[in-house]
């Protein structure tokens, strides 16, 4: 079953944003980390880039395993949004992606299955 266009587009958009924010904020913006320890910076990069990788992996796994894809997408969306939770947009985007992934993994609703003609 193909991944819905909305889930695919939001997933790739979030993954690209997590990756860029993780690299720029963690590695290329040294003044942001003046009062923070090196481990804080490492966790930022690991969560942001790791979340992006898990999101993309989940979107790629979806056609073969709905629940495996939903799990990877959900964990990736959560991990990527965690370091920038204060932005609120990342949290809302993560929740929307998780809801879309679980909805897709569950398959068609009972009413939709009943409406399909039986051959």
C-alpha positions in Angstrom: 0.0 0.0 0.0 1.6 3.3 -1.1 2.3 6.0 1.5 -0.2 8.8 1.3 1.1 12.0 -0.4 0.4 14.2 2.7 2.4 11.9 5.0 5.2 11.5 2.5 5.5 15.2 1.9 5.3 16.3 5.6 7.7 13.5 6.5 10.4 14.5 4.0 9.9 18.2 4.8 10.3 17.5 8.6 13.3 15.3 7.9 15.0 17.9 5.8 14.3 20.6 8.4 15.6 18.4 11.3 18.7 17.6 9.3 19.5 21.2 8.4 18.7 22.6 11.9 20.8 19.8 13.5 23.8 20.5 11.3 23.6 24.3 11.3 22.6 24.6 15.0 24.9 21.9 16.2 28.0 22.3 14.2 28.0 25.6 12.3 26.8 28.0 14.9 29.5 28.0 17.6 28.3 31.1 19.4 25.1 29.4 20.3 27.0 26.8 22.4 29.3 29.2 24.4 27.7 28.4 27.8 26.8 24.8 27.0 28.8 21.7 27.4 30.0 19.5 24.6 27.6 16.8 25.5 24.7 19.2 25.0 25.9 20.0 21.6 26.4 16.3 20.8 22.9 15.4 22.0 21.4 18.2 19.8 23.1 16.8 16.7 22.3 13.2 17.5 18.6 13.8 18.1 18.1 16.1 15.2 20.0 14.2 12.6 19.0 10.8 14.0 15.3 11.9 13.9 15.7 12.9 10.3 17.3 9.5 9.4 14.6 7.6 11.2 11.9 9.6 9.5 13.3 8.9 6.1 13.9 5.2 6.9 10.3 4.8 8.2 8.9 6.4 5.0 11.0 3.9 2.9 9.9 0.9 5.1 6.2 1.8 4.9 5.5 -0.1 1.6 6.8 -3.3 3.0 5.7 -3.0 6.7 3.0 -0.7 7.8 3.6 -0.9 11.5 7.4 -1.0 11.1 7.2 2.2 9.0 4.8 3.8 11.5 7.1 3.0 14.4 10.2 4.5 12.7 8.3 7.6 11.5 6.9 8.2 14.9 10.2 7.8 16.8 12.0 9.9 14.2 9.4 12.7 14.4 9.5 12.7 18.2 13.4 12.6 18.4 13.7 15.4 15.8 11.2 17.6 17.6 12.6 17.0 21.1 15.5 19.5 20.9 13.4 22.2 19.5 10.2 21.6 21.5 10.0 25.2 22.4 9.2 26.2 18.8 5.7 24.6 19.1 5.7 24.2 15.3 7.9 21.2 15.6 5.7 19.5 18.2 2.5 20.1 16.2 4.3 18.8 13.0 5.5 15.7 14.9 2.0 15.0 16.3 0.4 15.3 12.8 3.1 13.0 11.3 2.5 10.4 14.0 -1.3 10.5 13.6 -1.0 10.2 9.8 1.5 7.3 10.1 -0.7 5.4 12.6 -3.8 6.0 10.5 -2.1 4.7 7.4 -0.7 1.7 9.3 -4.2 0.7 10.6 -5.5 0.5 7.0 -8.9 1.3 5.7 -11.7 1.8 8.3 -14.3 -0.8 8.9 -16.9 1.3 7.1 -14.7 1.6 4.0 -14.0 -2.1 4.0 -17.8 -2.8 4.2 -18.4 -0.4 1.3 -16.0 -2.3 -1.0 -17.7 -4.8 -3.3 -16.9 -8.4 -2.7 -15.9 -10.4 -5.8 
